[in-house]
């Protein structure tokens, strides 16, 4: 459970265990979700797992993610033993796991005797959760997964996190793991302006400066994402919905959909063989962003006392 520097209490029966899997060095938004999770008293953080993001950007993407988590933890003076390495690459097929520290952590927490609910958040390729399930299928009834990934329903289509491990996504879709999916049209609602972040985030000490400056550095690199140029004054904190959904599950914002199977072209196919999953069509971005800004500011104030 988090050290609470706020003037309110989250009681033990209200907490949840959390394992965060994150491709932290892929872009600039995972960092915001990591810090938000670290500052949220409801979360009993059990581990942050570094996730690969393919090899087009970097040949050492998992370790890049690991070093980025370490940097955030250094700035915030958090214990390094909460950091775990994930799989270095995607699944070769739907039957063979890629063992990793992260997959073993998921199994260990899921199979423990603790009664506190366990969430595994997947902010990137879903490799480590799929590997954990292939290694120990009994975890399926002992955790809830939240995945930032996949294209729009009903047809699907190109999406970065899904594209980095389609086999793993199919493993999870075909499993019985309770899954809350936040597809691209929904996570893209976490829109912010750089001016907003400079005003609300950068003044908040060393971690606020780092969050803002690394995002600006990333946004200065012109890139095309789904045929749109990603540069200028806008960014999307697309991984932050995982934090908001664990604080409040947005019951009016999802529908139950039969879990699809996914083609090599990332299209959804309904086979009528899989269990239903939650698919979020909306997210309360204002609630999530304001909670983050408030916690970051209160955290910095507490350090000055």
Secondary structure, DSSP 4 states (H G I P E B T S, - for coil): -----SSS---GGG-EEEEEEE-TTSSSSHHHHHHHHHT-TTEEEEEEEE----SSS-TTHHHHHHHHHHHHHHHHT--GGGEEE--SS--SSSS-----HHHHHHHHHHTSS--S-EEEEEES--HHHHHHHHH-GGGGGG-EEEEE----TTTB---HHHHT-HHHHHHHHHS--EEEEE-HHHHTT-EEEHHHHHHHTTTSHHHHHHHHHHHHHHHTS--EETTEE--SSEEE-TTTHHHHHHH---TTSEEEEEPPEE-TT-BEE--S-S-EEEEES---HHHHHHHHHHHHHHHHHHHT-
